[in-house]
Amino acid sequence: MPLKSRTRRAVIALSALVVGAATLTTTGSAVSPRPQTADELLREMSLEEKVGQLFVTYAYGRTANTADPANREEFGVDTPAEVVRKYHLGGIVHFSWTNSLYGPEQIARLSNGMQDAAINSGGRVPLLISTDQEQGKITRIGEPATQFPGNMALGATRSPEDARRAAEITGRELRAMGLNMNFAPDGDVNVNPQNPVIGVRSFSSDPALAAELTAAQVRGYQGAGEDGVSGSVKHFPGHGDTATDSHTGLPVIEHDRQQWERLDKPPFAAAIEAGTDSVMSAHIVVPKLDDSGNPATLSRTVLGGMLRAELGYRGVVVTDSLQMQGVREQHPDGEIPVLALQAGADMLLMPQNLQVAIDGVLAAVRDGRLTEQRIDESVRRILELKQKRGVLADPFTDVSQVGSKVGSPEHRAIAEEITDRSTTVLRNENVLPLEDPAEVLVTGAGEDATAALAEDIGARGPRSTALPTGEQPTPQQIDRAVAQAADNDVTVVLTNAAWDSDNAAQLDLVNRLKQAGKPVVAVAVRDPYDAGHVDAPAWVATYSDKAVAMESLTKVLFGETSPTGKLPVAVPDADRPGSEKYPFGFGLTW
């Protein structure tokens, strides 16, 4: 990237990266040339600087120098740059709730500012800047960044090439915004339809399909070299068969060794073979694999044994967020990072109290529970990852190029093509394609989704009305929707996790709309399992409520495209436990 196109702040900071040259900090003070290799950096770092490299956390603010009271309350300093410098952080993770994600150019400037702070602090080591851009349900950066429908939709396409291209585009756009690591793909095999935390984040309930697409996405994220990002397959050893959310509790998975080998292992083994830069651990207990009672994140058997020794993984192991209840139920916050390092983790993500966590690791080194050599092992892996991805050589991004690289017409066109191949029709009683309806009601879950779909339908000629009722519609909202349905030629009703007992009123909405006497098209915009709980004249699965998925749905509704998606999971029949309403691989077309 040409220097003339960088911001002045980034140019000055970049001068500190030139080996052998006279260098200046952004304040104008002279510094010695910064080491360029992982080993050189490691030799010059203090213990405190090494320990800082192990930690990844967030900071509040739109720019590196934005003062936010939340930083003062949580970290004892005012700005994101000061958080990086104070703790010698190895990485920063961006979220919208930290006021960090407002637009591509803003994100790029924030990233450059954070890198500037890092290379002008004690260890002078650039940051891993990350987020969770899985796409679909877990999307941290919205429009104008290119949007994809997510993993389960990719599973419905059955196309490794689609999975690879989606990841490559996402990775290139993240890198253009200054991010160099993405906590994706999700390699969990969703064998439990009642899984509250994975669901559509999984490619499939079939281990072979999940493995194939997981590997394809790793190659997509990382295959663009220094224009790509590090991938991080998650959540090892497999979070697909749980009915407990590890954000709020400690899930227990009863898979024995044979089941793990058959169901959970394949995507992680495939990701490792594909060269994944990192693996994220799960806060789950698997007692038949490790009887210690510790979650996998803190288990030497799982991380040191199964992942390192058996699968031969030599890259970076990153923990899931250490603020999650699944890892905090059994141990104090200062002890959790120590146990994670002892188990075999390298990067420690988002501790509940960063100072307490760092102090805990330093104390463990001083009292001998951790050796400095053990710290060096993890820091070396982290530095080698940064070196491999070109972060040590040039951590900055060219802000002037962001607008042309993020959300480009080419990227958006590819996203639409891929999404078109994912739409899956499960039931059709001579309803689809729609035959020139004059008036269409769009109702159900999702204010944005119903609005986007109504707009897309209206662009085809009919008068369309959006009437969102939410995920838990009230009797009054249902009555209003039914009344309006009677005045329209057809109703399209969106459901979102209607299988969940908390959302059962959505099923009432579908049933009541069926009784209104007009054709009804039900659309599962999250898990396709909704279709097993209530019949409708037509059922469609989009696996996503993103605008791009609503456009692809509209094409199917009006016969502009033929549906080609195939179920990547089986849909159970809620009325007949143990049986399937729609089997794996099912999908109608015309």
Secondary structure, DSSP 8 states (H G I E B T S, - for coil): --GGGS-HHHHHHHGGGSTTS-EE-TTS-EE-----SHHHHHHH--HHHHHHHTEEE----SSTT---HHHHHHHSSSSHHHHHHHHT-SEEE--GGGT--S-HHHHHHHHHHHHHHHHTSTT----EEEE---BTTB-SS-TTS-----HHHHHHHT-HHHHHHHHHHHHHHHHHTT--EE---B------TT-SSSGGGSS-SSHHHHHHHHHHHHHHHHTTGGGS-B-EEEEET--SS-SS-TTTS--B----HHHIIIIIHHHHHHHHHTT-SEEEE---B-TTT-TT---GGG-IIIIIIIIIIIT---SEEE-S-TTSHHHHSSS-TTTHHHHHHHHT--BEE--SSHHHHHHHHHHHHHTTSS-HHHHHHHHHHHHHHHHHTTTTT-----GGGHHHHTT-HHHHHHHHHHHHTT-EEEEESS--S----SEEEEEES-HHHHHHHHHHHHTTSSEEEEEE--SS--HHHHHHHHHHHTTSSEEEEEESSTTSGGGTHHHHHHHHHHTTTS-EEEEESS-GGGGGTS--SEEEE-S--SHHHHHHHHHHHTTSS------SS-EE-TTSTT-EEE-TT--B--
